[in-house]
Amino acid sequence: MTVRIITDSTTDVTPEAARQLKISVVALKVLFGHDEYRDGIDLNIEEFYAKLTGSGQLPTTSQPSPNDFLTEYEKAKAAGEEILVLTLSSQLSGTCQSAQLAKDYCEYETIYIVDGLSATIGTQLLLREAIRLRDAGQSARQIAAQLDQLKSRIVVLAAVDTLEFLVKGGRLSKAAGFAGSLLGIHPMITLEEGKLSVLGKARGKKATLQLFWQQMEKLGMPDPQFEPIFGYTGNREAVSDLIAFLEEKAIVSSQVCGVGSVIGTHTGPGVSAIAYLRQ
C-alpha cells in the first residue's frame, strides 16, 4: 500500500517542490486586517515581506481547519493509501489538533500523525526523512515511529533582529522580549520540546556567529548522515554570513530555504537560521 505524506505549509516547501516530491500541503493562513491569504499560495515570500515591512499593522495567523485536513484524508482514503501527517509543533499552533480531529471524523484506520515539535526548516528535516523512507517502501506506521525518534535530535538556532514580532504575536513574554530591545543586539532563539526560548544575545555580526558556534557545541554537532538546512526571513543575504562561517568549519549544505509568511509573521525579517539533526 502506498503512503500519502501530508504536511502543513510551515515546512516552507513551495507548491512546485511539493508536486515534485509527491506530497500534499495543507495551508495555514495570514491575515492583514480583513484580507486573508493562504500561506505559500496566495502570497509568495517576496510579496509577504514587502507587505509586512510596508504595513502599519502586524498581521495575524490562523491554523487550518479540520476540514482542510479531512479533504486530503478523503482523497487518500479513496485511493486506498496509508496516510502520514507531519505538523509543526503543537506548542506553537493548533494545527496538529486540527489534523487529529480530522482523523476522528474520517474514520480511517491507517492515518498516523506526527507532532514535529519544531517549525519551518526544523520540520522540513523530518519531512525529508519521511519522503526518503516512503520512497524506500516503508509503511506509514514505520515512518511515524522513526520520525518520533528523530524529532528529539532536531536543533534549530535562529538569530533575529528583534524579538518585537514574537512578543506582539504572543509567542514570547514581554520580559523575555526585553533581551532583544537594545540597538545592535541579536537575540538567539531555539525550540525546546516544541516551545520557543531565548538562548542568549550577541552584539554585532562577529559575536552573533560565535554564539551560533557556541550553542552548536553545547547542544550537539550535526550528524553528517543528514544535511542541515539554512533558513532566512526576507532577504537571502541575511544568512550568507552564517553559511560562509560554518563552511569554514566544514559544515556545508546546499539547502537554503526562505521562511514563509506564517513563521515570518512572528519573527520578522532579517533572521538567519540553521536546522540540523544532532549526533
Secondary structure by P-SEA (a helix, b strand, c coil): cbbbbbbcccccccaaaaaaabbbbbbbbbbcccccccccccccaaaaaaaaaaccbbbbbbcccaaaaaaaaaaaaaabbbbbbbbccccccaaaaaaaaaaaaaccccbbbbcccccaaaaaaaaaaaaaaaaacccaaaaaaaaaaacccbbbbbbbccaaaaaaacccccccccccccccbbbbbbbcccbbbbccccccaaaaaaaaaaaaaaaccccccbbbbbbbccccccaaaaaaaaaaacccccbbbbbccaaaaaccccccbbbbbcc
